[in-house]
Amino acid sequence: MRHLHLFALLIVVFSCQSPEDNRQSSQKSENVGDTQEKEAFVPGKNRVTFESEDQQLVGDLYLPADYQEGKTYPAVVVGGSWTTVKEQMAGLYAQELAERGFVALAFDHRYYGESEGEPRFVEIPADKSEDFIHAMDYLTGLSLVNTEKTAGLSVCASGGYMAASVAEDKRFKAFAMVVPWFNTDEVVNAFYGGEEGIKERLAKAAAAQKTYEETGEMTYIASISETDPNAAMYGPFDYYLDPKLGKVPNWSADKFALVNWTEWLNYRPVAFAEKIDTPTLIITSKEAATPAAGEAFYELLKGPKDLQWMEGGQLDFYHKDSLVNPSMDQVASHFEKYL
């Protein structure tokens, strides 16, 4: 993959683009995990693989402790924050769902973790939205899944990515979002240094894109650092810096593709809410990263909806039992009501 064609195209049309715009037809993939269907699943975590646009993705399928072969269960696709892998917040939330009686799938998106895709560590929202649809393809192809009871759960940036999937694919029969991060003009200006900061990042992204097209070499910066102001996330973000929490071996803290700024800074997912009539729960807090944008998304939703406020910072929801457990109780109740 020498040319990142999406980076150039999506600058113009990204604000309202959905995965449907990139699909030649509305036909869903035939990729339904036949290999895993022949294997014996066990309670707890099961390593699985499936395909998304001809790339193999690796995931962890979490099953309830009382799982019995021959029975069917409600199932949930789970997503985490940008640049993350299945062993971080997505895996934790998938495990919590399994403990509440659901089958839950957390996985590495294309270009990340154990999954295929080149170049590495590129953040393409439309591709991640496609991955969620193919994850649903996989789940609904399993005999242990009740295909009338399938849903999506997102944490942080996957809120926007998965919203695009939910807007397109009616197999997401319920949707829940925990501290969703939504880029808006106000959010991007606040987090990335206003007009000058945005301009500087876009210029670096354009230069990195040119280098990639000419040489095939991708330019990277650190994903997170307490000492490097050029890092994508600069500051004391303890979750990502603690090996006992988010600094897991499968995740790279020092590989953020500079070309990512083009997509990320032009990404505006709030508009997807206008296409969603799926019952949706949003759990957030005033201390979260983008609570006002979450309210704006909520107001645009067309179907049954619920907005619940809690107390805690954005990263606290990634791991703290005092926030994860009550959030998951609410998510489970929401799914049980609408599935």
C-alpha beads as a LAMMPS data file, in Angstrom:
LAMMPS data file: protein, C-alpha beads

339 atoms
338 bonds

1 atom types
1 bond types

-500.0 500.0 xlo xhi
-500.0 500.0 ylo yhi
-500.0 500.0 zlo zhi

Masses

1 110.0

Atoms # bond

1 1 1 0.000 0.000 0.000
2 1 1 2.158 2.820 -1.280
3 1 1 -0.485 5.534 -1.595
4 1 1 -2.850 6.423 1.256
5 1 1 -5.652 7.421 -1.079
6 1 1 -8.092 8.070 1.748
7 1 1 -5.962 10.807 3.259
8 1 1 -6.358 13.006 0.200
9 1 1 -10.006 12.241 -0.447
10 1 1 -11.365 12.523 3.037
11 1 1 -10.166 16.077 3.665
12 1 1 -13.008 17.312 1.471
13 1 1 -15.830 14.947 2.329
14 1 1 -15.062 13.552 5.754
15 1 1 -17.489 15.609 7.798
16 1 1 -20.515 13.578 6.738
17 1 1 -18.986 10.484 5.168
18 1 1 -20.085 7.033 6.304
19 1 1 -18.672 3.609 5.485
20 1 1 -21.522 3.250 2.987
21 1 1 -19.888 5.893 0.809
22 1 1 -16.866 3.641 0.387
23 1 1 -18.748 0.430 -0.362
24 1 1 -19.671 -0.518 -3.911
25 1 1 -22.920 -2.062 -2.753
26 1 1 -24.916 -2.598 0.417
27 1 1 -24.074 -6.287 0.382
28 1 1 -22.489 -7.421 3.632
29 1 1 -19.340 -9.473 3.679
30 1 1 -19.550 -13.245 3.500
31 1 1 -16.723 -13.281 6.020
32 1 1 -18.387 -14.907 9.015
33 1 1 -15.578 -16.702 10.782
34 1 1 -16.068 -20.227 9.451
35 1 1 -12.732 -21.305 10.903
36 1 1 -13.697 -20.343 14.436
37 1 1 -17.158 -21.891 14.018
38 1 1 -15.465 -25.286 13.741
39 1 1 -13.419 -24.730 16.882
40 1 1 -14.515 -25.374 20.443
41 1 1 -15.062 -22.141 22.331
42 1 1 -14.619 -22.026 26.084
43 1 1 -15.899 -19.692 28.797
44 1 1 -13.744 -16.585 29.101
45 1 1 -11.356 -15.296 26.453
46 1 1 -10.957 -16.978 23.063
47 1 1 -8.499 -15.841 20.400
48 1 1 -10.254 -15.439 17.027
49 1 1 -9.502 -14.117 13.550
50 1 1 -11.675 -12.681 10.798
51 1 1 -11.202 -10.534 7.710
52 1 1 -11.875 -6.900 6.938
53 1 1 -11.311 -5.782 3.343
54 1 1 -8.934 -8.714 2.705
55 1 1 -6.905 -8.032 5.847
56 1 1 -6.847 -10.507 8.716
57 1 1 -7.896 -9.043 12.051
58 1 1 -7.128 -10.659 15.390
59 1 1 -9.582 -10.442 18.238
60 1 1 -10.531 -11.739 21.660
61 1 1 -14.001 -13.223 21.930
62 1 1 -15.238 -13.176 25.529
63 1 1 -17.877 -15.706 26.577
64 1 1 -19.896 -15.863 29.811
65 1 1 -18.599 -18.077 32.609
66 1 1 -21.679 -20.296 32.273
67 1 1 -21.359 -20.618 28.492
68 1 1 -22.875 -23.836 27.158
69 1 1 -22.428 -25.159 23.667
70 1 1 -25.729 -25.229 21.802
71 1 1 -27.163 -22.150 23.502
72 1 1 -27.310 -18.708 21.888
73 1 1 -26.349 -15.411 23.505
74 1 1 -26.696 -11.685 22.824
75 1 1 -23.474 -10.370 21.315
76 1 1 -21.664 -7.026 21.292
77 1 1 -18.882 -5.508 19.179
78 1 1 -16.643 -3.399 21.433
79 1 1 -14.359 -0.511 20.429
80 1 1 -11.758 1.541 22.300
81 1 1 -9.951 4.839 21.925
82 1 1 -7.853 5.951 18.931
83 1 1 -4.555 4.103 18.345
84 1 1 -5.442 1.453 20.928
85 1 1 -5.462 -2.349 20.892
86 1 1 -7.731 -5.067 22.234
87 1 1 -5.805 -5.514 25.488
88 1 1 -6.657 -1.993 26.633
89 1 1 -10.064 -0.497 27.463
90 1 1 -11.946 -2.419 24.744
91 1 1 -10.854 -5.749 26.204
92 1 1 -11.769 -4.706 29.733
93 1 1 -15.260 -3.643 28.680
94 1 1 -15.721 -6.817 26.610
95 1 1 -14.774 -8.905 29.648
96 1 1 -17.231 -6.976 31.792
97 1 1 -19.991 -7.637 29.262
98 1 1 -19.213 -11.356 29.311
99 1 1 -19.537 -11.317 33.090
100 1 1 -23.046 -9.943 32.557
101 1 1 -24.103 -12.692 30.168
102 1 1 -23.081 -11.322 26.762
103 1 1 -20.740 -12.581 24.090
104 1 1 -18.350 -9.686 23.401
105 1 1 -15.685 -9.123 20.762
106 1 1 -12.699 -6.795 21.165
107 1 1 -10.167 -6.754 18.355
108 1 1 -7.165 -5.010 16.833
109 1 1 -8.154 -2.761 13.947
110 1 1 -6.292 -2.803 10.671
111 1 1 -2.774 -1.370 10.958
112 1 1 -2.612 -1.997 14.715
113 1 1 -1.586 -4.710 17.145
114 1 1 -1.690 -8.257 15.839
115 1 1 -3.908 -7.415 12.864
116 1 1 -2.687 -6.990 9.305
117 1 1 -2.556 -3.796 7.276
118 1 1 0.161 -1.521 5.953
119 1 1 1.502 0.998 6.690
120 1 1 1.401 0.509 10.436
121 1 1 -0.190 2.821 12.978
122 1 1 -2.312 4.842 10.556
123 1 1 -5.580 6.143 11.980
124 1 1 -8.211 6.049 9.237
125 1 1 -11.681 6.516 10.773
126 1 1 -13.564 5.186 7.726
127 1 1 -11.494 1.993 7.814
128 1 1 -12.190 1.528 11.498
129 1 1 -15.909 1.943 10.823
130 1 1 -15.650 -0.745 8.143
131 1 1 -13.815 -2.988 10.603
132 1 1 -16.728 -2.740 13.034
133 1 1 -19.126 -3.850 10.304
134 1 1 -16.925 -6.829 9.464
135 1 1 -16.710 -7.635 13.173
136 1 1 -20.505 -7.781 13.151
137 1 1 -20.290 -10.029 10.079
138 1 1 -18.109 -12.340 12.120
139 1 1 -20.344 -12.363 15.195
140 1 1 -23.565 -12.981 13.285
141 1 1 -21.933 -15.944 11.549
142 1 1 -21.417 -17.793 14.841
143 1 1 -24.009 -20.338 15.934
144 1 1 -23.611 -19.260 19.568
145 1 1 -24.867 -15.736 18.738
146 1 1 -28.521 -14.782 18.757
147 1 1 -28.563 -12.693 15.574
148 1 1 -31.670 -10.836 16.750
149 1 1 -29.733 -9.542 19.756
150 1 1 -26.578 -7.833 18.519
151 1 1 -25.234 -4.459 19.607
152 1 1 -22.247 -2.119 19.722
153 1 1 -20.357 -0.557 22.626
154 1 1 -17.790 2.203 22.104
155 1 1 -15.329 3.939 24.398
156 1 1 -13.791 7.341 23.565
157 1 1 -12.900 7.891 19.868
158 1 1 -14.590 4.702 18.710
159 1 1 -17.832 6.494 19.544
160 1 1 -17.549 8.409 16.298
161 1 1 -16.144 5.472 14.337
162 1 1 -18.879 3.112 15.492
163 1 1 -21.604 5.721 15.070
164 1 1 -20.880 5.608 11.332
165 1 1 -21.274 1.804 11.418
166 1 1 -24.509 1.957 13.407
167 1 1 -25.932 4.543 11.016
168 1 1 -25.393 2.137 8.131
169 1 1 -25.892 -1.352 9.540
170 1 1 -29.178 -2.297 11.193
171 1 1 -27.640 -5.383 12.762
172 1 1 -26.531 -2.966 15.503
173 1 1 -29.868 -3.190 17.277
174 1 1 -28.698 -1.213 20.299
175 1 1 -25.779 1.147 20.843
176 1 1 -23.952 2.374 23.942
177 1 1 -21.163 4.923 24.245
178 1 1 -18.904 5.554 27.243
179 1 1 -17.188 8.975 27.417
180 1 1 -17.352 9.356 23.626
181 1 1 -14.819 11.667 22.035
182 1 1 -16.294 13.723 19.194
183 1 1 -14.176 16.123 17.185
184 1 1 -15.914 19.423 16.515
185 1 1 -14.385 22.740 15.471
186 1 1 -14.394 23.793 19.118
187 1 1 -12.812 20.548 20.339
188 1 1 -10.069 20.530 17.718
189 1 1 -9.191 24.164 18.406
190 1 1 -9.089 23.594 22.159
191 1 1 -6.936 20.470 22.096
192 1 1 -4.568 21.238 19.238
193 1 1 -3.418 24.805 19.717
194 1 1 -6.019 26.755 17.825
195 1 1 -5.565 27.891 14.238
196 1 1 -1.760 27.943 14.394
197 1 1 -1.448 24.541 16.038
198 1 1 -3.793 22.965 13.529
199 1 1 -2.011 24.596 10.615
200 1 1 1.360 23.345 11.859
201 1 1 0.141 19.764 12.267
202 1 1 -1.523 19.700 8.861
203 1 1 1.678 20.979 7.241
204 1 1 3.700 18.228 8.913
205 1 1 1.130 15.664 7.820
206 1 1 1.303 16.873 4.203
207 1 1 5.103 16.655 4.245
208 1 1 4.949 13.152 5.701
209 1 1 2.443 12.129 3.045
210 1 1 4.763 13.413 0.313
211 1 1 7.700 11.516 1.800
212 1 1 5.648 8.348 1.957
213 1 1 4.535 8.629 -1.652
214 1 1 8.101 9.259 -2.830
215 1 1 9.996 6.772 -0.665
216 1 1 7.518 4.383 0.937
217 1 1 8.824 5.451 4.366
218 1 1 6.278 6.485 6.965
219 1 1 7.203 9.250 9.427
220 1 1 6.299 8.608 13.057
221 1 1 6.172 10.568 16.280
222 1 1 5.467 9.320 19.786
223 1 1 1.852 8.506 20.552
224 1 1 2.262 9.759 24.099
225 1 1 4.972 11.388 26.182
226 1 1 5.395 13.433 29.334
227 1 1 8.566 15.039 27.992
228 1 1 8.165 15.368 24.199
229 1 1 5.805 18.221 23.227
230 1 1 5.665 16.862 19.667
231 1 1 3.934 13.669 20.811
232 1 1 0.351 13.108 19.657
233 1 1 -0.675 13.084 23.324
234 1 1 1.616 15.253 25.450
235 1 1 1.141 15.209 29.178
236 1 1 0.772 13.036 32.287
237 1 1 -1.666 10.502 30.847
238 1 1 -1.076 7.858 33.505
239 1 1 -3.266 5.199 31.911
240 1 1 -1.048 4.957 28.831
241 1 1 2.200 5.248 30.791
242 1 1 1.536 2.542 33.387
243 1 1 2.425 -1.053 32.379
244 1 1 -0.217 -2.260 34.833
245 1 1 -2.899 -0.344 32.928
246 1 1 -2.693 0.778 29.308
247 1 1 0.984 0.379 28.466
248 1 1 0.518 -3.175 27.255
249 1 1 3.090 -5.019 25.090
250 1 1 0.783 -5.185 22.057
251 1 1 0.482 -1.376 21.937
252 1 1 3.171 1.006 20.730
253 1 1 3.499 4.263 22.611
254 1 1 6.045 5.634 20.137
255 1 1 4.411 5.044 16.758
256 1 1 1.885 7.660 15.688
257 1 1 1.980 8.258 11.921
258 1 1 2.314 11.977 11.200
259 1 1 -0.082 11.612 8.261
260 1 1 -2.809 10.867 10.826
261 1 1 -3.269 14.566 11.526
262 1 1 -4.894 15.115 8.132
263 1 1 -7.719 12.688 8.848
264 1 1 -8.053 13.324 12.546
265 1 1 -8.159 17.114 12.472
266 1 1 -10.752 17.105 9.681
267 1 1 -12.932 14.400 11.224
268 1 1 -16.418 15.540 12.301
269 1 1 -18.541 12.557 13.440
270 1 1 -21.383 14.340 15.277
271 1 1 -23.404 14.494 12.054
272 1 1 -23.766 10.694 12.028
273 1 1 -26.317 11.043 14.839
274 1 1 -28.846 12.374 12.342
275 1 1 -28.846 8.945 10.658
276 1 1 -29.208 6.870 13.845
277 1 1 -32.586 5.653 15.051
278 1 1 -31.041 2.753 16.981
279 1 1 -31.686 2.930 20.756
280 1 1 -28.620 4.708 22.102
281 1 1 -27.182 5.220 25.585
282 1 1 -24.461 7.801 26.230
283 1 1 -22.532 7.729 29.515
284 1 1 -20.230 10.684 30.085
285 1 1 -19.138 13.266 32.638
286 1 1 -18.514 16.977 32.831
287 1 1 -14.834 16.127 33.414
288 1 1 -14.636 13.989 30.272
289 1 1 -12.812 15.198 27.163
290 1 1 -15.741 16.370 25.014
291 1 1 -18.979 16.472 27.043
292 1 1 -20.543 19.357 25.068
293 1 1 -19.985 17.506 21.795
294 1 1 -21.572 14.443 23.385
295 1 1 -24.653 16.499 24.227
296 1 1 -24.793 17.789 20.658
297 1 1 -24.643 14.234 19.324
298 1 1 -27.374 13.180 21.758
299 1 1 -29.703 15.952 20.627
300 1 1 -29.425 14.837 16.980
301 1 1 -30.252 11.175 17.605
302 1 1 -33.516 10.060 15.976
303 1 1 -34.452 7.042 18.061
304 1 1 -34.843 6.148 21.748
305 1 1 -31.999 7.717 23.679
306 1 1 -30.629 8.152 27.165
307 1 1 -27.865 10.442 28.442
308 1 1 -26.378 9.556 31.823
309 1 1 -23.935 11.775 33.717
310 1 1 -21.297 10.425 36.077
311 1 1 -18.262 11.936 37.791
312 1 1 -14.712 11.186 36.679
313 1 1 -12.044 12.101 34.172
314 1 1 -11.841 10.694 30.650
315 1 1 -9.088 8.171 31.350
316 1 1 -10.661 7.130 34.665
317 1 1 -13.411 5.433 32.669
318 1 1 -10.791 3.267 30.961
319 1 1 -9.902 1.274 34.051
320 1 1 -11.281 2.374 37.432
321 1 1 -13.726 -0.111 38.934
322 1 1 -15.685 2.731 40.543
323 1 1 -16.603 3.971 37.051
324 1 1 -16.336 0.885 34.857
325 1 1 -18.664 -1.264 36.955
326 1 1 -21.608 1.167 37.229
327 1 1 -21.154 2.128 33.572
328 1 1 -21.342 -1.499 32.547
329 1 1 -24.396 -2.098 34.730
330 1 1 -26.161 0.688 32.853
331 1 1 -24.959 -0.604 29.481
332 1 1 -26.157 -4.132 30.292
333 1 1 -29.576 -2.790 31.346
334 1 1 -29.805 -0.766 28.132
335 1 1 -29.002 -3.810 26.005
336 1 1 -31.380 -6.058 27.934
337 1 1 -34.157 -3.504 27.399
338 1 1 -33.739 -3.165 23.646
339 1 1 -32.350 -6.514 22.512

Bonds

1 1 1 2
2 1 2 3
3 1 3 4
4 1 4 5
5 1 5 6
6 1 6 7
7 1 7 8
8 1 8 9
9 1 9 10
10 1 10 11
11 1 11 12
12 1 12 13
13 1 13 14
14 1 14 15
15 1 15 16
16 1 16 17
17 1 17 18
18 1 18 19
19 1 19 20
20 1 20 21
21 1 21 22
22 1 22 23
23 1 23 24
24 1 24 25
25 1 25 26
26 1 26 27
27 1 27 28
28 1 28 29
29 1 29 30
30 1 30 31
31 1 31 32
32 1 32 33
33 1 33 34
34 1 34 35
35 1 35 36
36 1 36 37
37 1 37 38
38 1 38 39
39 1 39 40
40 1 40 41
41 1 41 42
42 1 42 43
43 1 43 44
44 1 44 45
45 1 45 46
46 1 46 47
47 1 47 48
48 1 48 49
49 1 49 50
50 1 50 51
51 1 51 52
52 1 52 53
53 1 53 54
54 1 54 55
55 1 55 56
56 1 56 57
57 1 57 58
58 1 58 59
59 1 59 60
60 1 60 61
61 1 61 62
62 1 62 63
63 1 63 64
64 1 64 65
65 1 65 66
66 1 66 67
67 1 67 68
68 1 68 69
69 1 69 70
70 1 70 71
71 1 71 72
72 1 72 73
73 1 73 74
74 1 74 75
75 1 75 76
76 1 76 77
77 1 77 78
78 1 78 79
79 1 79 80
80 1 80 81
81 1 81 82
82 1 82 83
83 1 83 84
84 1 84 85
85 1 85 86
86 1 86 87
87 1 87 88
88 1 88 89
89 1 89 90
90 1 90 91
91 1 91 92
92 1 92 93
93 1 93 94
94 1 94 95
95 1 95 96
96 1 96 97
97 1 97 98
98 1 98 99
99 1 99 100
100 1 100 101
101 1 101 102
102 1 102 103
103 1 103 104
104 1 104 105
105 1 105 106
106 1 106 107
107 1 107 108
108 1 108 109
109 1 109 110
110 1 110 111
111 1 111 112
112 1 112 113
113 1 113 114
114 1 114 115
115 1 115 116
116 1 116 117
117 1 117 118
118 1 118 119
119 1 119 120
120 1 120 121
121 1 121 122
122 1 122 123
123 1 123 124
124 1 124 125
125 1 125 126
126 1 126 127
127 1 127 128
128 1 128 129
129 1 129 130
130 1 130 131
131 1 131 132
132 1 132 133
133 1 133 134
134 1 134 135
135 1 135 136
136 1 136 137
137 1 137 138
138 1 138 139
139 1 139 140
140 1 140 141
141 1 141 142
142 1 142 143
143 1 143 144
144 1 144 145
145 1 145 146
146 1 146 147
147 1 147 148
148 1 148 149
149 1 149 150
150 1 150 151
151 1 151 152
152 1 152 153
153 1 153 154
154 1 154 155
155 1 155 156
156 1 156 157
157 1 157 158
158 1 158 159
159 1 159 160
160 1 160 161
161 1 161 162
162 1 162 163
163 1 163 164
164 1 164 165
165 1 165 166
166 1 166 167
167 1 167 168
168 1 168 169
169 1 169 170
170 1 170 171
171 1 171 172
172 1 172 173
173 1 173 174
174 1 174 175
175 1 175 176
176 1 176 177
177 1 177 178
178 1 178 179
179 1 179 180
180 1 180 181
181 1 181 182
182 1 182 183
183 1 183 184
184 1 184 185
185 1 185 186
186 1 186 187
187 1 187 188
188 1 188 189
189 1 189 190
190 1 190 191
191 1 191 192
192 1 192 193
193 1 193 194
194 1 194 195
195 1 195 196
196 1 196 197
197 1 197 198
198 1 198 199
199 1 199 200
200 1 200 201
201 1 201 202
202 1 202 203
203 1 203 204
204 1 204 205
205 1 205 206
206 1 206 207
207 1 207 208
208 1 208 209
209 1 209 210
210 1 210 211
211 1 211 212
212 1 212 213
213 1 213 214
214 1 214 215
215 1 215 216
216 1 216 217
217 1 217 218
218 1 218 219
219 1 219 220
220 1 220 221
221 1 221 222
222 1 222 223
223 1 223 224
224 1 224 225
225 1 225 226
226 1 226 227
227 1 227 228
228 1 228 229
229 1 229 230
230 1 230 231
231 1 231 232
232 1 232 233
233 1 233 234
234 1 234 235
235 1 235 236
236 1 236 237
237 1 237 238
238 1 238 239
239 1 239 240
240 1 240 241
241 1 241 242
242 1 242 243
243 1 243 244
244 1 244 245
245 1 245 246
246 1 246 247
247 1 247 248
248 1 248 249
249 1 249 250
250 1 250 251
251 1 251 252
252 1 252 253
253 1 253 254
254 1 254 255
255 1 255 256
256 1 256 257
257 1 257 258
258 1 258 259
259 1 259 260
260 1 260 261
261 1 261 262
262 1 262 263
263 1 263 264
264 1 264 265
265 1 265 266
266 1 266 267
267 1 267 268
268 1 268 269
269 1 269 270
270 1 270 271
271 1 271 272
272 1 272 273
273 1 273 274
274 1 274 275
275 1 275 276
276 1 276 277
277 1 277 278
278 1 278 279
279 1 279 280
280 1 280 281
281 1 281 282
282 1 282 283
283 1 283 284
284 1 284 285
285 1 285 286
286 1 286 287
287 1 287 288
288 1 288 289
289 1 289 290
290 1 290 291
291 1 291 292
292 1 292 293
293 1 293 294
294 1 294 295
295 1 295 296
296 1 296 297
297 1 297 298
298 1 298 299
299 1 299 300
300 1 300 301
301 1 301 302
302 1 302 303
303 1 303 304
304 1 304 305
305 1 305 306
306 1 306 307
307 1 307 308
308 1 308 309
309 1 309 310
310 1 310 311
311 1 311 312
312 1 312 313
313 1 313 314
314 1 314 315
315 1 315 316
316 1 316 317
317 1 317 318
318 1 318 319
319 1 319 320
320 1 320 321
321 1 321 322
322 1 322 323
323 1 323 324
324 1 324 325
325 1 325 326
326 1 326 327
327 1 327 328
328 1 328 329
329 1 329 330
330 1 330 331
331 1 331 332
332 1 332 333
333 1 333 334
334 1 334 335
335 1 335 336
336 1 336 337
337 1 337 338
338 1 338 339
